[in-house]
């Protein structure tokens, strides 16, 4: 038998705090887990800087990826023998589930914004490039890597498999909600996944949920809503991300201005000139980034030194509610006052906005979305918000939160005139 289609002589099992056990029976999946690109995910946290707020949030993208694989594996078991499910798609679904996050970098979203990288593009590069992952996938056949990449990118014609990995109710979301809730110690992300799994059914276009499982889906959507506002958008976590992104910005600016570092940031150089290769990208993980943050605490540049000390020792920026469009004059005045107080507003006065759409449906003329459909007893499909008053109440409603971050300690210690500092406080705390 071709190795890619072989079963392991003995099932491999990962003990998991969320799913109890993660089962691996396929040689292909076991080989993918053993690749250097997948093992790298052990060194990248799932929740970025959230650990500074919720100290248990140290889990990795390796944990999460295994969890998404396990949920998808259970889906394929439940779908076996049902209409619309093709058993030949099983390895495709499992491989895409396992590899969907393989392109994430250190502190993913903050890093991406500063250095204009895209983890989805890197995921595709890892799957299709000269990598161990690609070599393993090609054991199925030469077209299999592209088929996996297309599922993850949602460019595949196999819409059912794509919806298992990426839709408004999929293996990815179900795992990260349960896993992130477990590791942060909150109860918001809990929902009855077992019930949802039992009532999921395959169709030609997507997974659907039997109408009898509607209340479990309502619970799932509300859990997602609560997790975003109580955990993912927590203002202390956002403050740590603000400081982190400013470190990256400062290093980039210093390099472009010809600054001589005590310890050259060799791992970052390819990202300063945008000539990065896949090898450059794979060399970066959070242990490498933390190493540079440690040594940059001794740099001559005052701003870089201060920001690194803040990040590593959790001396974060304070924040106030501040809507930029409603207070544009205050924003402009604050930038001038900060400069007068000796604080560079580009690094010490930061506007940050967070927004989330808990559930949305497709409306003509807008970007196509894949809504959740309920399978009615008569076989008809109904969009979820048409049947659920709870979901209808929040459907399409985007909530946005605006905050202004600043180093209160530096304001108090600055050599600026008392009048300037008083005016800054007056604006910051205006009702």
Beta strands, then each sheet from edge to edge (+ up, - down):
strand 1: 7-16
strand 2: 20-26
strand 3: 200-202
strand 4: 207-210
strand 5: 318-321
strand 6: 349-357
strand 7: 373-375
strand 8: 381-383
strand 9: 398-406
sheet 1: 1+ 2-
sheet 2: 3+ 4- 7- 8+
sheet 3: 5+ 9- 6+
end
